[in-house]
Amino acid sequence: MSVKIIVDSASDIKVSFAEQQNIGFAPLRTILAGTEYRDGIDIVPDEFFEKLEANKEVARTSQVNVSEFAAMFEEAVRAGDDVIVITISSGLS
């Protein structure tokens, strides 16, 4: 049995690093100008700030979908792993 670490994108861990280290990566969502982006996958910080400035619109964010986390947990459990999840706190969100 091993331990599977799962983080959300608020951790600032890059997807490539998560993949190399076998860390589960769950992206937060950002909605800007009517388009939804997966943080760290569809958009990176520099692109976000460029789009934010160009659109002059307030961005909205959304937490990770519960079903996404559930699928990651189920996969880890099927593999016989224990799971540690590190996410953004409600106080920082």
C-alpha positions as CSV (number, residue, x, y, z in Angstrom):
1,M,0.0,0.0,0.0
2,S,1.2,3.5,-0.8
3,V,0.0,7.0,-0.3
4,K,-1.6,9.0,-3.1
5,I,-1.4,12.8,-2.8
6,I,-4.1,14.8,-4.5
7,V,-3.9,18.6,-4.8
8,D,-6.0,21.3,-6.3
9,S,-4.5,23.9,-8.6
10,A,-4.3,26.5,-5.8
11,S,-1.2,24.6,-4.7
12,D,0.6,26.2,-7.6
13,I,2.1,22.8,-8.5
14,K,2.5,22.6,-12.2
15,V,0.7,19.8,-14.1
16,S,4.0,18.5,-15.5
17,F,5.5,18.2,-11.9
18,A,2.3,16.5,-10.6
19,E,2.5,14.0,-13.5
20,Q,6.2,13.3,-12.9
21,Q,5.6,12.8,-9.1
22,N,2.4,10.8,-9.5
23,I,0.4,13.5,-7.7
24,G,-3.3,13.8,-8.5
25,F,-4.0,17.3,-9.9
26,A,-7.5,18.8,-9.7
27,P,-7.9,22.2,-11.4
28,L,-10.0,25.0,-10.1
29,R,-12.2,26.7,-12.7
30,T,-12.0,30.3,-13.8
31,I,-14.7,31.9,-15.9
32,L,-13.7,34.9,-17.8
33,A,-15.7,36.6,-20.6
34,G,-18.1,33.7,-20.7
35,T,-15.4,31.0,-21.2
36,E,-14.5,28.5,-18.6
37,Y,-10.8,27.6,-18.1
38,R,-9.2,24.8,-16.0
39,D,-6.5,26.4,-13.9
40,G,-3.1,25.2,-14.9
41,I,-4.4,23.2,-17.8
42,D,-6.3,25.5,-20.2
43,I,-4.8,28.7,-18.8
44,V,-1.7,29.7,-16.8
45,P,-1.3,32.8,-14.6
46,D,0.3,35.0,-17.3
47,E,-2.5,34.2,-19.8
48,F,-5.1,34.8,-17.1
49,F,-3.8,38.3,-16.3
50,E,-3.5,39.2,-20.0
51,K,-7.1,38.1,-20.6
52,L,-8.3,39.8,-17.5
53,E,-6.8,43.1,-18.6
54,A,-8.0,42.8,-22.1
55,N,-11.6,42.0,-21.1
56,K,-11.9,44.5,-18.2
57,E,-14.3,42.0,-16.7
58,V,-14.3,40.5,-13.2
59,A,-13.3,36.8,-13.3
60,R,-15.3,34.2,-11.4
61,T,-13.8,31.1,-9.9
62,S,-15.3,27.8,-9.0
63,Q,-14.1,24.9,-6.8
64,V,-13.2,21.5,-8.2
65,N,-16.3,19.5,-9.1
66,V,-17.1,16.9,-6.4
67,S,-17.4,14.1,-9.0
68,E,-13.8,14.9,-10.2
69,F,-12.5,14.4,-6.7
70,A,-14.6,11.3,-6.2
71,A,-13.2,9.7,-9.4
72,M,-9.6,10.4,-8.2
73,F,-10.4,8.9,-4.7
74,E,-12.0,5.9,-6.2
75,E,-9.0,5.3,-8.5
76,A,-6.6,5.5,-5.6
77,V,-8.7,3.2,-3.4
78,R,-8.9,0.6,-6.2
79,A,-5.1,0.7,-6.4
80,G,-5.0,0.1,-2.6
81,D,-3.6,3.5,-1.8
82,D,-4.3,5.7,1.2
83,V,-5.2,9.3,0.1
84,I,-3.9,12.7,1.3
85,V,-5.8,15.7,-0.2
86,I,-4.4,19.2,0.0
87,T,-6.7,21.9,-1.1
88,I,-7.2,25.7,-0.7
89,S,-8.9,26.6,2.6
90,S,-12.2,28.5,2.6
91,G,-10.4,31.3,4.4
92,L,-8.1,31.8,1.4
93,S,-10.5,31.1,-1.3
